[in-house]
Amino acid sequence: MSEAEQGASWRENMRRRNEEMMAEWAVDVNQDPNELPLNRMNPGHPDLFEANAVLPYFERLRREDPVNYTEDSQFGPYWSVTKFQDIVHVDTHHDIFSSDSRRGGIQLGGREQEEEPDPMFHLPMFIMEDPPKHDEQRKVVAPKFAPREIARLEELIRERAGLILDGLPRNETFNWVREVSVELTGRMLATLFAVPQEDRDKLIHWSDTTQNIGNPEFFDTPEEGFQELWKCWEYFDAVWKERAAQKEPGDDLISMLVHGESTKDMPPNEYLGNILLLIVGGNDTTRNSISGGVLALNENPGEYDKLVNNPALVANMVPEIIRWQSPVAHMARTALVDTELGGKQIKAGDKVAMWYVSGNRDDTEIEDANRFWIDRPNARKHLSFGFGIHRCLGNRLGEMQLRVLWEEILKRFPKIEVVGDPVYLKSSFIRGIRELPVRIPG
C-alpha cells in the first residue's frame, strides 16, 4: 500500500470511529429533561447547545441536584456545578481545583495525562496552568489590557464600528455574525497582535477551528483540525522572529511574549497554545455577545423599545447582554484533593464543570434571572468573566466594544430585525451563534 493509500485508509478509519462515538452518545434534543433520571443527565452534550435546548436541563439541576454527577458520557465522568455561589467557590479555590492541562485542563473531555503528551495535540496555555506559572505568564500580557491602554482604543473602535455599520445593506437579509460581530472583533485582534488587517480572516478561521475540531461538518477527524491549527503556528512563528529582530520592543501582544521572562523560551506547542488563547479570548466571547444582544432585544421587544427611547441605557445593558448570552458556557477544573461541595463528596482527580450559563440564571442570587432586563439593578453581578486568578483578562475591552457598537447602532438604525432562526455552535464550551439572519429597514 502506498503512503497516500495508507493516509486515506487512516482518515477513513478515524472518520468511522468519530461516527461510532457520535452514535453511541446520541441525544434526543427534544427530550424533556424532567423525564430523565438525574443520574443520566449529560448537560455537556454539544448537541443540546447546537439545538439551544440545554437551559431546561440546568433549570432542573439547580432545583433538584445543584452538584450533579454524570457517570457516563463522551467526556467521561464529570460533576456539574450549576448554582452561582458553588461556582464562585470552585473558581476562587485554585488550591483545591486545578486548571493544569496535564490534569485535564479547562474543558470537558480533558483527562489527566500519565505519559508525556504528544506536542502536536497538547497545546498548553497560561489559562491551563496553576500558580506560579499561570501568574508569571499572565503578567506578561496583562499591561495590554490595563484601563489606560483600553481607553486609548475607544476612538479606533468607534471609527471602525461606524465604518462597518455604514457599509451594511438596507432592506436586505444578511448574516449579522459575519458582517458585524466577526468583523469588529477580527479587526481588534489584528490590532492587538499588530499584524496586517488583511490577515484578520486567518485569525477568525483559527479561532473557529478551535471550536470545531470535533465537528464532522468541518473536519473528518480531530487530527485534521490540529493540522489546521499548526498553520497558525507557522504564521505567528514568522511574526515572532520579526519582532525578536526589532531593535526597540513593540507594545503588541507578540512583542510582549517575545520579551517576557516567562514566555520568551516557550516551545512551539506552548507558543501556539497561548496565541490561540488570546485569539479565542479576544474573538469568541465578544463576538457572541454582540450577536446575542441583537437576538435578545428582538426576543424582548419591550426592552428594545426601552433602549431606543433611552440610549443612555447602553452602558447598563452591556453586562446584561454578557450575562444573558454567557459566551463561555463552562470552565472545568480537576479536584486536587477530596473535598465537599453542595453536600456531595468530590474525590481527588474528579472532573468538575462550572456551568456559568447556569449560574447566570440562578434566581436565588440574581433577581428575576430568566428575564432579559436592560436596566437591571446590579447588572454586573454575573459569572461570565469568571472569578479568582483566572478572571477574564480582556473583560474591559470586550465591554467597551459592545458599548461603543451599540452607541453607534442607535445613532443610525431605529431597529435591527432578526428575520430567521439563529444557527448555534455545536459546542458546550463556547456558547456561540454561527448565523443570525437580520434585516435593517431603510
C-alpha positions as CSV (number, residue, x, y, z in Angstrom):
1,M,0.0,0.0,0.0
2,S,1.4,3.4,-1.0
3,E,1.8,6.2,1.5
4,A,-1.1,8.1,0.0
5,E,-3.3,5.0,0.3
6,Q,-2.2,4.5,3.9
7,G,-3.1,8.1,4.7
8,A,-6.5,7.7,3.1
9,S,-7.2,4.5,5.0
10,W,-6.2,6.1,8.3
11,R,-8.5,9.1,7.6
12,E,-11.4,6.7,6.8
13,N,-10.8,4.7,10.0
14,M,-10.8,8.0,12.0
15,R,-14.0,9.1,10.3
16,R,-15.7,5.8,11.2
17,R,-14.5,6.0,14.8
18,N,-15.9,9.5,15.1
19,E,-19.3,8.4,13.6
20,E,-19.4,5.4,16.0
21,M,-18.7,7.6,19.0
22,M,-21.4,10.1,17.9
23,A,-23.9,7.3,17.5
24,E,-23.0,5.9,21.0
25,W,-23.6,9.2,22.7
26,A,-26.6,10.4,20.6
27,V,-29.1,12.5,22.5
28,D,-32.7,13.4,21.8
29,V,-32.7,17.2,21.9
30,N,-36.5,17.2,22.1
31,Q,-36.4,15.1,25.3
32,D,-38.0,16.7,28.3
33,P,-35.1,16.7,30.9
34,N,-37.7,16.4,33.7
35,E,-38.4,12.9,32.5
36,L,-34.7,11.8,32.7
37,P,-33.3,10.2,35.8
38,L,-30.9,12.6,37.5
39,N,-28.0,10.1,37.2
40,R,-28.5,10.1,33.4
41,M,-28.3,13.8,32.8
42,N,-25.5,14.9,30.5
43,P,-25.8,18.7,30.1
44,G,-22.4,18.9,28.4
45,H,-23.6,17.2,25.3
46,P,-22.8,19.6,22.4
47,D,-26.0,18.7,20.5
48,L,-28.0,20.3,23.3
49,F,-26.2,23.6,22.8
50,E,-26.5,23.4,19.0
51,A,-30.2,22.9,19.4
52,N,-30.4,25.7,22.1
53,A,-32.1,23.1,24.2
54,V,-29.9,23.0,27.3
55,L,-31.3,25.6,29.6
56,P,-34.2,23.4,30.9
57,Y,-31.5,20.8,31.9
58,F,-29.8,23.4,34.1
59,E,-33.1,24.7,35.5
60,R,-33.9,21.2,36.8
61,L,-30.4,20.7,38.1
62,R,-30.4,24.0,40.0
63,R,-33.7,23.0,41.5
64,E,-33.1,19.3,42.3
65,D,-29.4,18.5,42.2
66,P,-27.2,21.5,42.0
67,V,-24.0,19.5,42.2
68,N,-24.8,16.6,39.8
69,Y,-22.6,13.6,38.8
70,T,-22.6,12.4,35.2
71,E,-21.1,8.9,35.4
72,D,-21.0,8.1,31.8
73,S,-20.6,10.4,28.8
74,Q,-18.5,11.1,25.8
75,F,-16.3,13.2,28.1
76,G,-16.0,10.5,30.8
77,P,-17.5,11.1,34.2
78,Y,-17.9,14.7,35.5
79,W,-19.6,16.9,38.1
80,S,-21.9,19.7,37.0
81,V,-21.9,22.7,39.3
82,T,-24.9,24.8,38.4
83,K,-25.6,27.4,41.2
84,F,-24.0,30.8,41.5
85,Q,-22.2,30.5,44.9
86,D,-21.0,27.0,44.3
87,I,-19.4,28.1,41.0
88,V,-17.7,31.1,42.8
89,H,-16.4,28.6,45.4
90,V,-14.8,26.4,42.8
91,D,-13.5,29.3,40.7
92,T,-11.8,31.0,43.7
93,H,-10.2,27.9,45.2
94,H,-7.4,27.1,42.7
95,D,-5.6,25.3,45.5
96,I,-8.4,22.7,45.5
97,F,-9.5,22.8,41.9
98,S,-6.7,22.7,39.2
99,S,-6.7,24.2,35.7
100,D,-3.5,22.4,34.7
101,S,-3.6,21.0,31.2
102,R,-1.8,17.9,32.4
103,R,-4.5,17.2,34.9
104,G,-7.3,17.8,32.4
105,G,-7.4,21.5,31.6
106,I,-10.4,23.8,31.4
107,Q,-12.8,21.9,29.2
108,L,-14.9,18.8,29.5
109,G,-13.1,16.0,27.8
110,G,-9.6,16.8,29.1
111,R,-8.1,13.9,31.1
112,E,-5.1,13.6,33.4
113,Q,-2.0,12.6,31.4
114,E,0.2,9.9,32.8
115,E,2.7,10.0,30.0
116,E,4.5,12.8,28.2
117,P,1.8,14.2,25.9
118,D,2.2,14.5,22.1
119,P,3.1,18.1,21.5
120,M,1.1,18.1,18.2
121,F,-2.1,17.7,20.2
122,H,-1.1,19.1,23.6
123,L,-1.2,22.9,23.4
124,P,-0.5,24.3,26.9
125,M,-1.6,27.9,27.7
126,F,-1.5,30.1,30.8
127,I,-5.2,29.7,31.5
128,M,-4.5,26.0,31.8
129,E,-1.7,26.4,34.3
130,D,-1.7,26.8,38.1
131,P,0.4,29.2,40.0
132,P,3.2,30.2,39.8
133,K,3.5,29.6,36.1
134,H,0.0,30.9,35.4
135,D,0.6,34.2,37.2
136,E,4.0,34.7,35.6
137,Q,2.8,34.3,32.0
138,R,-0.5,36.2,32.5
139,K,1.6,39.1,33.9
140,V,3.5,39.3,30.6
141,V,0.4,40.3,28.5
142,A,-1.7,41.9,31.3
143,P,-0.4,45.5,30.7
144,K,-2.1,45.5,27.2
145,F,-5.4,45.2,29.0
146,A,-4.9,47.8,31.6
147,P,-7.6,50.6,31.8
148,R,-5.3,53.3,30.3
149,E,-4.5,51.0,27.4
150,I,-8.1,50.1,26.8
151,A,-9.2,53.8,26.9
152,R,-6.7,54.6,24.1
153,L,-8.5,52.1,21.8
154,E,-12.0,53.7,22.2
155,E,-11.7,56.2,19.3
156,L,-10.4,53.5,17.0
157,I,-13.2,51.1,17.9
158,R,-15.8,53.8,17.3
159,E,-14.3,54.7,13.9
160,R,-14.3,51.0,12.9
161,A,-17.8,50.4,14.2
162,G,-19.1,53.3,12.2
163,L,-17.4,52.1,9.0
164,I,-18.8,48.6,9.5
165,L,-22.3,49.8,10.2
166,D,-22.4,52.3,7.4
167,G,-21.5,49.6,4.9
168,L,-24.4,47.3,5.8
169,P,-27.2,46.8,3.3
170,R,-30.8,48.1,3.9
171,N,-33.9,46.1,3.3
172,E,-31.9,43.1,2.6
173,T,-31.2,39.9,4.7
174,F,-27.7,39.3,5.8
175,N,-25.8,37.4,8.5
176,W,-25.1,39.7,11.4
177,V,-22.4,37.4,12.8
178,R,-20.3,37.5,9.7
179,E,-20.8,41.1,8.7
180,V,-20.6,42.8,12.1
181,S,-19.7,40.6,15.1
182,V,-16.8,38.8,13.4
183,E,-15.7,41.9,11.5
184,L,-15.3,44.2,14.6
185,T,-13.6,41.6,16.8
186,G,-11.3,40.5,13.9
187,R,-10.1,44.0,13.3
188,M,-9.3,44.4,17.0
189,L,-7.4,41.1,17.1
190,A,-5.2,42.2,14.2
191,T,-4.5,45.5,16.1
192,L,-3.6,43.7,19.4
193,F,-1.2,41.4,17.5
194,A,0.0,44.2,15.2
195,V,-0.5,42.1,12.1
196,P,-1.9,43.3,8.8
197,Q,-5.6,43.9,8.8
198,E,-6.0,41.9,5.7
199,D,-4.9,38.8,7.7
200,R,-7.8,39.1,10.2
201,D,-9.8,36.4,8.4
202,K,-7.0,34.0,9.2
203,L,-7.3,34.8,12.9
204,I,-11.0,34.3,12.8
205,H,-10.6,31.0,10.9
206,W,-8.2,29.6,13.5
207,S,-10.5,30.7,16.3
208,D,-13.3,28.9,14.6
209,T,-11.1,25.9,14.1
210,T,-10.5,25.5,17.9
211,Q,-14.3,25.3,18.5
212,N,-15.0,22.9,15.6
213,I,-12.2,20.3,15.8
214,G,-14.7,17.7,16.9
215,N,-17.5,18.8,14.5
216,P,-17.7,16.5,11.4
217,E,-19.2,19.4,9.4
218,F,-15.7,20.9,9.5
219,F,-13.2,18.1,9.8
220,D,-13.3,14.4,9.2
221,T,-11.1,13.8,12.2
222,P,-9.7,15.9,15.1
223,E,-6.3,15.3,13.7
224,E,-7.2,17.3,10.6
225,G,-8.3,20.2,12.8
226,F,-5.0,20.2,14.7
227,Q,-3.1,20.2,11.4
228,E,-5.0,23.4,10.6
229,L,-4.1,24.9,13.9
230,W,-0.4,24.4,13.3
231,K,-0.7,26.7,10.3
232,C,-1.5,29.3,12.9
233,W,1.9,28.5,14.5
234,E,3.7,28.8,11.1
235,Y,2.2,32.3,10.7
236,F,3.0,33.5,14.2
237,D,6.4,31.9,14.2
238,A,7.3,34.3,11.4
239,V,5.8,37.2,13.4
240,W,7.8,36.1,16.5
241,K,11.1,36.2,14.5
242,E,10.3,39.6,13.1
243,R,9.5,41.1,16.5
244,A,12.6,39.5,18.1
245,A,14.8,41.1,15.4
246,Q,13.4,44.6,16.1
247,K,15.8,46.9,18.0
248,E,13.1,48.5,20.0
249,P,10.5,46.2,21.6
250,G,6.9,46.9,20.5
251,D,3.9,47.1,22.7
252,D,1.8,44.5,20.9
253,L,1.0,41.1,22.4
254,I,3.6,39.2,20.3
255,S,6.4,41.6,21.3
256,M,5.3,41.2,24.9
257,L,5.6,37.4,24.6
258,V,8.9,37.7,22.8
259,H,10.5,39.7,25.6
260,G,8.6,38.3,28.6
261,E,10.9,36.5,31.0
262,S,8.5,33.6,31.5
263,T,7.4,33.4,27.8
264,K,10.5,34.1,25.7
265,D,11.7,30.4,25.7
266,M,8.3,28.7,25.1
267,P,8.4,25.6,23.0
268,P,6.3,25.7,19.8
269,N,3.2,24.0,21.2
270,E,3.1,26.3,24.2
271,Y,3.5,29.4,22.0
272,L,0.7,28.1,19.8
273,G,-1.5,27.4,22.8
274,N,-1.1,30.9,24.2
275,I,-1.7,32.5,20.8
276,L,-4.9,30.5,20.4
277,L,-5.9,31.5,24.0
278,L,-5.5,35.2,23.1
279,I,-7.3,34.8,19.7
280,V,-10.3,32.9,21.2
281,G,-10.4,35.2,24.3
282,G,-10.4,38.3,22.0
283,N,-12.9,36.9,19.4
284,D,-15.4,34.3,20.5
285,T,-16.6,35.9,23.7
286,T,-17.1,39.4,22.4
287,R,-18.5,38.4,19.0
288,N,-21.1,36.1,20.6
289,S,-22.2,38.8,23.0
290,I,-22.6,41.2,20.0
291,S,-24.7,38.6,18.2
292,G,-26.5,37.5,21.4
293,G,-27.5,41.1,22.2
294,V,-29.3,41.6,18.9
295,L,-31.1,38.3,19.4
296,A,-32.1,39.1,23.0
297,L,-33.5,42.5,22.1
298,N,-35.6,41.0,19.3
299,E,-36.9,38.3,21.6
300,N,-37.8,41.0,24.1
301,P,-39.2,43.9,22.0
302,G,-40.3,45.8,25.1
303,E,-36.6,46.1,26.1
304,Y,-35.7,47.1,22.6
305,D,-38.3,49.9,22.7
306,K,-36.9,51.0,26.1
307,L,-33.4,51.2,24.7
308,V,-34.4,53.1,21.6
309,N,-36.3,55.6,23.8
310,N,-33.4,55.9,26.2
311,P,-30.0,55.3,24.6
312,A,-28.3,56.1,27.9
313,L,-29.2,52.6,29.0
314,V,-26.5,51.1,26.7
315,A,-23.9,51.1,29.5
316,N,-26.1,49.1,31.8
317,M,-27.3,46.9,29.0
318,V,-23.8,45.7,28.1
319,P,-23.2,43.5,31.3
320,E,-26.8,42.3,31.0
321,I,-26.1,41.0,27.4
322,I,-23.0,39.3,28.6
323,R,-24.8,37.6,31.5
324,W,-27.7,36.6,29.2
325,Q,-25.5,35.2,26.5
326,S,-22.9,33.7,28.8
327,P,-20.5,33.2,25.9
328,V,-18.2,30.9,27.9
329,A,-20.7,28.2,28.8
330,H,-18.4,26.4,31.2
331,M,-14.9,26.1,32.6
332,A,-13.7,22.9,34.0
333,R,-11.3,22.0,36.8
334,T,-9.8,18.8,38.3
335,A,-10.0,18.3,42.1
336,L,-6.6,18.0,43.7
337,V,-7.9,16.6,47.0
338,D,-11.0,15.0,48.3
339,T,-13.5,17.8,49.1
340,E,-17.2,18.5,49.7
341,L,-19.3,20.8,47.6
342,G,-23.1,21.2,47.9
343,G,-23.3,18.2,50.2
344,K,-21.5,15.9,47.6
345,Q,-18.2,14.2,48.1
346,I,-15.8,15.0,45.3
347,K,-12.8,12.8,45.0
348,A,-9.2,13.9,44.0
349,G,-8.9,13.5,40.3
350,D,-12.6,14.1,39.6
351,K,-13.6,16.5,36.7
352,V,-15.7,19.5,37.8
353,A,-17.6,21.7,35.3
354,M,-18.6,25.2,36.4
355,W,-21.6,26.0,34.3
356,Y,-21.5,29.8,34.0
357,V,-24.5,29.7,31.7
358,S,-26.5,28.1,34.6
359,G,-25.2,30.2,37.4
360,N,-26.1,33.3,35.4
361,R,-29.8,32.2,35.7
362,D,-29.7,31.3,39.4
363,D,-32.7,33.3,40.7
364,T,-31.6,32.7,44.3
365,E,-28.7,35.1,43.5
366,I,-29.9,37.2,40.6
367,E,-33.4,38.8,40.7
368,D,-35.7,37.5,38.0
369,A,-32.8,35.8,36.4
370,N,-34.7,34.4,33.4
371,R,-35.7,37.9,32.4
372,F,-33.6,39.9,29.9
373,W,-33.7,43.3,31.6
374,I,-31.5,46.1,30.2
375,D,-31.9,48.4,33.2
376,R,-31.4,45.6,35.7
377,P,-30.1,46.8,39.1
378,N,-26.6,45.5,39.8
379,A,-26.3,44.2,36.3
380,R,-22.6,43.5,36.8
381,K,-23.4,40.6,39.1
382,H,-22.8,37.8,36.7
383,L,-20.3,34.9,36.2
384,S,-19.4,35.3,32.6
385,F,-15.9,36.6,33.3
386,G,-15.2,34.1,36.0
387,F,-13.6,34.8,39.4
388,G,-10.3,34.4,41.1
389,I,-6.9,34.2,39.4
390,H,-8.4,33.2,36.0
391,R,-10.9,36.1,35.7
392,C,-11.1,37.2,32.1
393,L,-8.1,39.4,31.2
394,G,-9.9,41.3,28.4
395,N,-13.2,41.9,30.1
396,R,-12.9,45.7,29.9
397,L,-12.0,45.6,26.2
398,G,-15.0,43.3,25.4
399,E,-17.4,45.6,27.3
400,M,-16.0,48.6,25.5
401,Q,-16.5,47.1,22.1
402,L,-20.1,46.2,22.9
403,R,-20.9,49.6,24.4
404,V,-19.4,51.6,21.5
405,L,-21.0,49.4,18.9
406,W,-24.5,49.9,20.4
407,E,-23.9,53.6,20.8
408,E,-23.2,53.8,17.1
409,I,-26.1,51.5,16.2
410,L,-28.6,53.7,17.9
411,K,-27.3,56.7,16.0
412,R,-28.0,55.0,12.7
413,F,-30.8,52.4,12.9
414,P,-34.2,52.5,14.6
415,K,-34.2,48.7,14.7
416,I,-32.2,45.7,13.6
417,E,-34.8,43.0,12.9
418,V,-34.0,39.3,13.2
419,V,-35.7,37.6,10.3
420,G,-34.8,34.0,10.7
421,D,-33.7,31.3,13.1
422,P,-30.2,31.6,14.6
423,V,-27.7,28.8,13.9
424,Y,-25.9,27.8,17.1
425,L,-22.4,26.5,17.6
426,K,-22.0,22.8,18.3
427,S,-20.1,23.3,21.5
428,S,-20.7,23.1,25.2
429,F,-17.6,25.3,25.9
430,I,-18.3,28.4,23.8
431,R,-22.0,29.3,23.7
432,G,-21.8,30.7,20.2
433,I,-24.0,31.8,17.4
434,R,-22.8,31.0,13.9
435,E,-25.5,32.7,11.9
436,L,-28.1,35.3,12.7
437,P,-30.1,36.5,9.7
438,V,-31.2,40.1,10.1
439,R,-32.6,43.0,8.1
440,I,-32.3,46.7,8.6
441,P,-35.3,48.7,7.5
442,G,-34.4,51.7,5.4
